[in-house]
Amino acid sequence: MPKRNGSFDRPGARPNVPWIDSDALAVRLGRMDADTAAFARRLSDQGYAILDLGDPGRRLCDRVVAETDPLFAGGKSRVQDAWRRSRAVRSLASLPLIARRLSQVYGRRAFPFQTLNFQRGSQQHVHADTIHFHSEPAGFMCGV
């Protein structure tokens, strides 16, 4: 898919297209540290990227599992907005590293707005969630 124009170099200007989806990405990559640039390239080229949160992140994920296990009682396959009931989910959803990295590669301030937890992978085929999760302007929603 061709890139769209998302280049804004005025201080404080926000792009109307995520930088990872725009023709401005090449210029932006030169302004990023190596890890952020690799993350941006992967998101742009593959549609996903991996952010290693290290041992603290793995411990936080263990807490998420422990705190959400009871929420799956009765055979529920997913739990909507567990961050309202679980401190660990809230902590994971609002990790500063994630918000900072996404803000750097999208060109707008990233923030969590919803959680959807699964006890096991849904095994869904490739699909788009834009009907459920939309942003204005389009293209600024990112699942983490």
N, C-alpha and C positions, 0 to 999 in steps of 0.2 A: 504494500500500500504506500503511495507517495506520502512524503512528509508534508505537513502543513506549516504555514508561517506562524511561528510563535516567538519571533525574536523581538525582545523589548530590552533596550539597553539604557533607558531612562531610569535614574535612581528611583526606587519605590514602585516602578511600573510592574504590573502583574501580567503574565502572558495569558492569552485567551485559549491557548493550546498548551498542553503539558510539554515541557522541554524534551522529554523522551520521545514525543511524537512529532516533533517539529524540525524544521530545517535549521533551527538555532542550536541543535544539540552539539554539533561539531565545535562550535565556538564555546559553548558552555563546558564541554569536556576539558578544554584547556584551562579552565578556571577551577577545576575540582581536584581534590587530592586523588591519588591513584585508586584507593579503595572505592571512593564514591564514583569515580569515572567508570570503573569496571562494573559496578552495580548498575549505573545508568545504561551502559552499553548492553548489558544482559537484559534489562527490562525492555529496552528499545528493540533489540534483535529477537529475543526469545519470548517476550511477554511475561517473564517472571525472573526473579533473582533471589538468591539466597543470602541471608544476612546472619552470620554466625554470632550468636549472643554469648558464646563461651560457656564456661561452667556455671556462672551465675544465672545465665538464661536457662540452662538445662535444669537447675535447681528450681527456678521459678516455674518452669513447665511441669515439674513433678508436683509442685504445690497446686497448680491449676488442676491437674488430674485428680489429686486427692480431694480438693474442694468441690469439684464438679461431679465426681462419681455419684453422689447421692441424688443429684438432679436428674439423672437418667433412669430413675426408678420407674417401674411400670413399662419398660421397653421403649422409652422415648429414644428417638434416633438423633435428635438435636435439641439444643437448648438455646432459645433466643434471649439475648441480653443477660447472660450469666454475670456480666460485670457489675450488675446491680446487686448481686447476691454474693459474689466472691471477690475478696480483696486481691487474690492472686490473678484472677482474670483481668480485673481493673488495672493492676500493675503491669501486666503483660501488654494489654491494649494501649496503654499510655506511656510505654517506654520512651524516654527522650531520644535515645539513639534511633529508633524507628521513625519517629516524627521528624527528627532532624534530617535523616537520610532522604526520606520521601520529599520533604520540603526542598532539599537541594536539587533533586532530579526532576521534580514537577514544576518548580518555580513559584509555588504558592505554599502558604503555611498548611501543613498537614495536621489533622486532628482526628482522633477516634470518635465515631458517632454511634457505633452499634457493635455488638458481638454476636456471633453465631457459633456455638461450640458443638462439635461432633465427638462422640465417644470412639467411633471408628470411622474411617474414611467412607464417604458416600458412594464411591465408585461410579460417580456420574461421568457420562461421556463429556467431551468438550462442549461447552455451552457458554452463553453470555448471560450475565445477570443484570444487564442494563435496564430491563423492565422492572426489576425490584430495587436496584440501587442506581440512582441517577444523580448527576451533579450539574450544576449551572456555573460556568459553561461546561459543556459535555467533555468527558474524558478525564476528569480529575478524581474519580473514585478508584481506589486501589484496595483490593482484598489482601490482608496480611495474615 
